[in-house]
Amino acid sequence: MSEQEDTLGPQFMAALEKRRSGDVTGAEDMLKEILQAEPRLPEPRLELGHIYLEAGRIPEAESEIREGLRWLEQGGQWVEDLSEQQALSLAHGLLGEVLRAKCETDDAVFGNEEDFKALLKESRSNFEKAAELDPENAYAAHHAFFLGLEEE
């Protein structure tokens, strides 16, 4: 781990604590600062994407989570609290959740049916991948199953 990443670690933990204590704006600001210093860190991107998802900022959430997942898939895991498989599982699960939320938007519901089905399929695929990577990820397995029922 580089010296810069060492100094960003405590800032990341402080951002997580801010979010847990309800200071979502403060957490968002700190995560953006971390990414400004080192844009290749996947975990701050995933956390920022999760914040955006909870705020209903779906396009921003999707962008951050896809970028975080891209860095994880290149072996860029930074935080060592989870195994590589667990980190990838969480990222795929988050992307599945964002895509599922995107399916609920008016643009998706009232838009092109094939686009809607493709979005639903991609959401399910990400939940399936999350469950495959971490068999203990019951949330992902649950959504993969029920999204499969909706596709039929």
CYANA upper distance limits for C-alpha pairs under 8 A (distance plus 0.5 A):
  1 MET  CA      5 GLU  CA      6.70
  1 MET  CA      6 ASP  CA      7.27
  2 SER  CA      6 ASP  CA      6.80
  3 GLU  CA      7 THR  CA      6.94
  4 GLN  CA      8 LEU  CA      6.78
  5 GLU  CA      9 GLY  CA      6.67
  5 GLU  CA     38 GLU  CA      8.36
  6 ASP  CA     10 PRO  CA      8.21
  7 THR  CA     11 GLN  CA      7.77
  8 LEU  CA     12 PHE  CA      6.64
  8 LEU  CA     34 ILE  CA      6.90
  9 GLY  CA     13 MET  CA      6.82
 10 PRO  CA     14 ALA  CA      6.59
 11 GLN  CA     15 ALA  CA      6.67
 11 GLN  CA     30 MET  CA      7.56
 11 GLN  CA     34 ILE  CA      7.94
 12 PHE  CA     16 LEU  CA      6.83
 12 PHE  CA     30 MET  CA      7.90
 12 PHE  CA     31 LEU  CA      7.28
 12 PHE  CA     34 ILE  CA      7.80
 12 PHE  CA     44 PRO  CA      7.59
 13 MET  CA     17 GLU  CA      6.75
 14 ALA  CA     18 LYS  CA      6.63
 14 ALA  CA     27 ALA  CA      8.32
 15 ALA  CA     19 ARG  CA      6.78
 15 ALA  CA     26 GLY  CA      7.72
 15 ALA  CA     27 ALA  CA      4.91
 15 ALA  CA     28 GLU  CA      7.94
 15 ALA  CA     30 MET  CA      6.24
 15 ALA  CA     31 LEU  CA      6.98
 16 LEU  CA     20 ARG  CA      6.72
 16 LEU  CA     27 ALA  CA      7.10
 17 GLU  CA     21 SER  CA      6.62
 17 GLU  CA     27 ALA  CA      8.39
 18 LYS  CA     22 GLY  CA      6.81
 18 LYS  CA     23 ASP  CA      5.51
 18 LYS  CA     24 VAL  CA      7.09
 18 LYS  CA     26 GLY  CA      6.95
 18 LYS  CA     27 ALA  CA      5.82
 19 ARG  CA     23 ASP  CA      5.69
 19 ARG  CA     24 VAL  CA      5.31
 19 ARG  CA     26 GLY  CA      8.07
 19 ARG  CA     27 ALA  CA      5.87
 23 ASP  CA     27 ALA  CA      6.76
 24 VAL  CA     28 GLU  CA      6.54
 24 VAL  CA     51 ILE  CA      7.89
 25 THR  CA     29 ASP  CA      6.68
 26 GLY  CA     30 MET  CA      6.74
 27 ALA  CA     31 LEU  CA      6.62
 28 GLU  CA     32 LYS  CA      6.69
 28 GLU  CA     48 LEU  CA      6.80
 28 GLU  CA     51 ILE  CA      7.90
 29 ASP  CA     33 GLU  CA      6.80
 30 MET  CA     34 ILE  CA      6.80
 31 LEU  CA     35 LEU  CA      6.77
 31 LEU  CA     44 PRO  CA      6.16
 31 LEU  CA     45 ARG  CA      8.10
 31 LEU  CA     47 GLU  CA      8.36
 31 LEU  CA     48 LEU  CA      7.08
 32 LYS  CA     36 GLN  CA      6.53
 32 LYS  CA     44 PRO  CA      8.47
 32 LYS  CA     48 LEU  CA      8.41
 33 GLU  CA     37 ALA  CA      6.84
 34 ILE  CA     38 GLU  CA      6.62
 34 ILE  CA     39 PRO  CA      8.05
 34 ILE  CA     44 PRO  CA      7.78
 35 LEU  CA     39 PRO  CA      4.84
 35 LEU  CA     40 ARG  CA      7.85
 35 LEU  CA     41 LEU  CA      7.43
 35 LEU  CA     44 PRO  CA      7.46
 35 LEU  CA     45 ARG  CA      7.98
 40 ARG  CA     68 GLY  CA      8.39
 40 ARG  CA     71 TRP  CA      6.92
 40 ARG  CA     76 GLY  CA      7.87
 41 LEU  CA     45 ARG  CA      7.47
 41 LEU  CA     68 GLY  CA      7.68
 41 LEU  CA     71 TRP  CA      7.59
 41 LEU  CA     76 GLY  CA      7.32
 41 LEU  CA     77 GLN  CA      7.72
 41 LEU  CA     78 TRP  CA      6.91
 42 PRO  CA     46 LEU  CA      6.70
 42 PRO  CA     67 GLU  CA      7.83
 42 PRO  CA     68 GLY  CA      4.54
 42 PRO  CA     69 LEU  CA      7.20
 42 PRO  CA     70 ARG  CA      8.48
 42 PRO  CA     71 TRP  CA      6.16
 42 PRO  CA     72 LEU  CA      6.53
 42 PRO  CA     76 GLY  CA      7.37
 42 PRO  CA     77 GLN  CA      6.97
 42 PRO  CA     78 TRP  CA      7.65
 43 GLU  CA     47 GLU  CA      6.62
 43 GLU  CA     68 GLY  CA      7.15
 43 GLU  CA     77 GLN  CA      7.88
 43 GLU  CA     78 TRP  CA      7.45
 43 GLU  CA     79 VAL  CA      7.56
 44 PRO  CA     48 LEU  CA      6.48
 44 PRO  CA     68 GLY  CA      8.40
 45 ARG  CA     49 GLY  CA      6.49
 45 ARG  CA     64 GLU  CA      5.76
 45 ARG  CA     65 ILE  CA      6.72
 45 ARG  CA     67 GLU  CA      7.64
 45 ARG  CA     68 GLY  CA      5.68
 46 LEU  CA     50 HIS  CA      6.63
 46 LEU  CA     64 GLU  CA      6.85
 46 LEU  CA     65 ILE  CA      5.58
 46 LEU  CA     68 GLY  CA      6.11
 46 LEU  CA     69 LEU  CA      8.27
 46 LEU  CA     91 ALA  CA      7.35
 46 LEU  CA     94 LEU  CA      8.41
 47 GLU  CA     51 ILE  CA      6.82
 48 LEU  CA     52 TYR  CA      6.75
 48 LEU  CA     61 ALA  CA      7.80
 48 LEU  CA     64 GLU  CA      7.37
 49 GLY  CA     53 LEU  CA      6.57
 49 GLY  CA     60 GLU  CA      7.41
 49 GLY  CA     61 ALA  CA      4.55
 49 GLY  CA     62 GLU  CA      7.26
 49 GLY  CA     63 SER  CA      8.11
 49 GLY  CA     64 GLU  CA      5.59
 49 GLY  CA     65 ILE  CA      5.84
 50 HIS  CA     54 GLU  CA      6.75
 50 HIS  CA     61 ALA  CA      7.04
 50 HIS  CA     65 ILE  CA      8.40
 50 HIS  CA     94 LEU  CA      7.74
 51 ILE  CA     55 ALA  CA      6.79
 51 ILE  CA     61 ALA  CA      8.09
 52 TYR  CA     56 GLY  CA      6.69
 52 TYR  CA     57 ARG  CA      5.39
 52 TYR  CA     58 ILE  CA      7.12
 52 TYR  CA     60 GLU  CA      6.89
 52 TYR  CA     61 ALA  CA      5.42
 53 LEU  CA     57 ARG  CA      6.12
 53 LEU  CA     58 ILE  CA      6.09
 53 LEU  CA     61 ALA  CA      5.82
 53 LEU  CA     98 VAL  CA      7.00
 57 ARG  CA     61 ALA  CA      6.61
 58 ILE  CA     62 GLU  CA      6.52
 58 ILE  CA     98 VAL  CA      7.00
 58 ILE  CA    101 ALA  CA      7.89
 58 ILE  CA    102 LYS  CA      7.09
 59 PRO  CA     63 SER  CA      6.72
 60 GLU  CA     64 GLU  CA      6.75
 61 ALA  CA     65 ILE  CA      6.55
 61 ALA  CA     98 VAL  CA      7.41
 62 GLU  CA     66 ARG  CA      6.46
 62 GLU  CA     95 LEU  CA      7.21
 62 GLU  CA     98 VAL  CA      6.64
 62 GLU  CA     99 LEU  CA      8.07
 63 SER  CA     67 GLU  CA      6.72
 64 GLU  CA     68 GLY  CA      6.56
 65 ILE  CA     69 LEU  CA      6.47
 65 ILE  CA     91 ALA  CA      7.40
 65 ILE  CA     94 LEU  CA      7.65
 65 ILE  CA     95 LEU  CA      6.67
 66 ARG  CA     70 ARG  CA      6.58
 66 ARG  CA     95 LEU  CA      7.53
 67 GLU  CA     71 TRP  CA      6.93
 68 GLY  CA     72 LEU  CA      6.75
 68 GLY  CA     91 ALA  CA      8.05
 69 LEU  CA     73 GLU  CA      6.56
 69 LEU  CA     88 LEU  CA      7.61
 69 LEU  CA     91 ALA  CA      6.35
 69 LEU  CA     92 HIS  CA      7.82
 70 ARG  CA     74 GLN  CA      6.98
 71 TRP  CA     75 GLY  CA      7.12
 71 TRP  CA     76 GLY  CA      5.71
 71 TRP  CA     77 GLN  CA      7.91
 72 LEU  CA     76 GLY  CA      5.38
 72 LEU  CA     77 GLN  CA      5.85
 72 LEU  CA     87 ALA  CA      8.28
 72 LEU  CA     88 LEU  CA      7.17
 73 GLU  CA     88 LEU  CA      7.94
 77 GLN  CA     84 GLU  CA      7.64
 77 GLN  CA     87 ALA  CA      8.27
 82 LEU  CA     86 GLN  CA      6.27
 82 LEU  CA     87 ALA  CA      6.43
 83 SER  CA     87 ALA  CA      6.71
 84 GLU  CA     88 LEU  CA      6.68
 85 GLN  CA     89 SER  CA      6.48
 85 GLN  CA    133 LEU  CA      5.86
 85 GLN  CA    134 ASP  CA      6.77
 86 GLN  CA     90 LEU  CA      6.64
 86 GLN  CA    133 LEU  CA      7.26
 86 GLN  CA    134 ASP  CA      6.20
 87 ALA  CA     91 ALA  CA      6.77
 88 LEU  CA     92 HIS  CA      6.62
 88 LEU  CA    130 ALA  CA      7.55
 88 LEU  CA    133 LEU  CA      7.61
 89 SER  CA     93 GLY  CA      6.50
 89 SER  CA    129 LYS  CA      7.45
 89 SER  CA    130 ALA  CA      4.43
 89 SER  CA    131 ALA  CA      7.25
 89 SER  CA    132 GLU  CA      8.33
 89 SER  CA    133 LEU  CA      5.91
 89 SER  CA    134 ASP  CA      6.37
 89 SER  CA    137 ASN  CA      8.10
 90 LEU  CA     94 LEU  CA      6.56
 90 LEU  CA    130 ALA  CA      7.01
 91 ALA  CA     95 LEU  CA      6.72
 91 ALA  CA    130 ALA  CA      8.13
 92 HIS  CA     96 GLY  CA      6.55
 92 HIS  CA    126 ASN  CA      5.54
 92 HIS  CA    127 PHE  CA      6.85
 92 HIS  CA    129 LYS  CA      7.09
 92 HIS  CA    130 ALA  CA      5.70
 93 GLY  CA     97 GLU  CA      6.65
 93 GLY  CA    126 ASN  CA      6.62
 93 GLY  CA    127 PHE  CA      5.67
 93 GLY  CA    129 LYS  CA      8.46
 93 GLY  CA    130 ALA  CA      5.87
 93 GLY  CA    140 ALA  CA      6.33
 94 LEU  CA     98 VAL  CA      6.70
 95 LEU  CA     99 LEU  CA      6.64
 95 LEU  CA    123 SER  CA      7.65
 95 LEU  CA    126 ASN  CA      7.11
 96 GLY  CA    100 ARG  CA      6.54
 96 GLY  CA    122 GLU  CA      7.81
 96 GLY  CA    123 SER  CA      4.71
 96 GLY  CA    124 ARG  CA      6.97
 96 GLY  CA    125 SER  CA      8.03
 96 GLY  CA    126 ASN  CA      5.45
 96 GLY  CA    127 PHE  CA      5.89
 97 GLU  CA    101 ALA  CA      6.63
 97 GLU  CA    123 SER  CA      7.44
 97 GLU  CA    127 PHE  CA      8.47
 98 VAL  CA    102 LYS  CA      6.60
 98 VAL  CA    123 SER  CA      8.35
 99 LEU  CA    103 CYS  CA      6.78
 99 LEU  CA    119 LEU  CA      6.95
 99 LEU  CA    120 LEU  CA      7.62
 99 LEU  CA    122 GLU  CA      7.84
 99 LEU  CA    123 SER  CA      5.67
100 ARG  CA    104 GLU  CA      7.37
100 ARG  CA    119 LEU  CA      8.22
100 ARG  CA    120 LEU  CA      7.05
100 ARG  CA    123 SER  CA      6.24
101 ALA  CA    105 THR  CA      7.54
102 LYS  CA    108 ALA  CA      7.35
102 LYS  CA    119 LEU  CA      8.44
103 CYS  CA    108 ALA  CA      5.82
103 CYS  CA    109 VAL  CA      7.03
103 CYS  CA    116 PHE  CA      7.08
103 CYS  CA    119 LEU  CA      7.20
103 CYS  CA    120 LEU  CA      7.10
104 GLU  CA    108 ALA  CA      7.11
104 GLU  CA    109 VAL  CA      6.84
105 THR  CA    109 VAL  CA      6.64
106 ASP  CA    110 PHE  CA      6.14
106 ASP  CA    111 GLY  CA      8.03
107 ASP  CA    111 GLY  CA      5.76
108 ALA  CA    112 ASN  CA      7.73
108 ALA  CA    115 ASP  CA      7.96
108 ALA  CA    116 PHE  CA      6.03
109 VAL  CA    113 GLU  CA      8.43
109 VAL  CA    116 PHE  CA      7.41
111 GLY  CA    115 ASP  CA      8.01
111 GLY  CA    116 PHE  CA      7.73
112 ASN  CA    116 PHE  CA      6.85
113 GLU  CA    117 LYS  CA      6.71
114 GLU  CA    118 ALA  CA      6.62
115 ASP  CA    119 LEU  CA      6.65
116 PHE  CA    120 LEU  CA      6.69
117 LYS  CA    121 LYS  CA      6.53
117 LYS  CA    151 GLU  CA      7.87
118 ALA  CA    122 GLU  CA      6.60
119 LEU  CA    123 SER  CA      6.66
120 LEU  CA    124 ARG  CA      6.72
120 LEU  CA    147 LEU  CA      7.76
120 LEU  CA    151 GLU  CA      7.96
121 LYS  CA    125 SER  CA      6.54
121 LYS  CA    147 LEU  CA      8.45
121 LYS  CA    151 GLU  CA      7.91
122 GLU  CA    126 ASN  CA      6.73
123 SER  CA    127 PHE  CA      6.89
123 SER  CA    147 LEU  CA      8.45
124 ARG  CA    128 GLU  CA      6.57
124 ARG  CA    143 HIS  CA      7.62
124 ARG  CA    144 ALA  CA      5.44
124 ARG  CA    145 PHE  CA      8.48
124 ARG  CA    147 LEU  CA      6.22
124 ARG  CA    148 GLY  CA      7.24
125 SER  CA    129 LYS  CA      6.62
125 SER  CA    144 ALA  CA      7.73
126 ASN  CA    130 ALA  CA      6.59
126 ASN  CA    144 ALA  CA      8.50
127 PHE  CA    131 ALA  CA      6.71
127 PHE  CA    140 ALA  CA      5.28
127 PHE  CA    141 ALA  CA      7.03
127 PHE  CA    143 HIS  CA      6.87
127 PHE  CA    144 ALA  CA      5.52
128 GLU  CA    132 GLU  CA      6.57
128 GLU  CA    140 ALA  CA      7.21
128 GLU  CA    141 ALA  CA      6.92
128 GLU  CA    144 ALA  CA      5.79
129 LYS  CA    133 LEU  CA      6.58
130 ALA  CA    134 ASP  CA      6.70
130 ALA  CA    137 ASN  CA      7.61
130 ALA  CA    140 ALA  CA      6.46
130 ALA  CA    141 ALA  CA      8.21
131 ALA  CA    135 PRO  CA      5.66
131 ALA  CA    136 GLU  CA      7.81
131 ALA  CA    137 ASN  CA      6.04
131 ALA  CA    138 ALA  CA      7.61
131 ALA  CA    140 ALA  CA      5.84
131 ALA  CA    141 ALA  CA      5.64
135 PRO  CA    141 ALA  CA      8.47
137 ASN  CA    141 ALA  CA      7.05
138 ALA  CA    142 HIS  CA      6.48
139 TYR  CA    143 HIS  CA      6.89
140 ALA  CA    144 ALA  CA      6.53
141 ALA  CA    145 PHE  CA      6.67
142 HIS  CA    146 PHE  CA      6.84
143 HIS  CA    147 LEU  CA      6.29
144 ALA  CA    148 GLY  CA      6.60
145 PHE  CA    149 LEU  CA      7.12
146 PHE  CA    150 GLU  CA      7.01
147 LEU  CA    151 GLU  CA      6.88
148 GLY  CA    152 GLU  CA      7.23
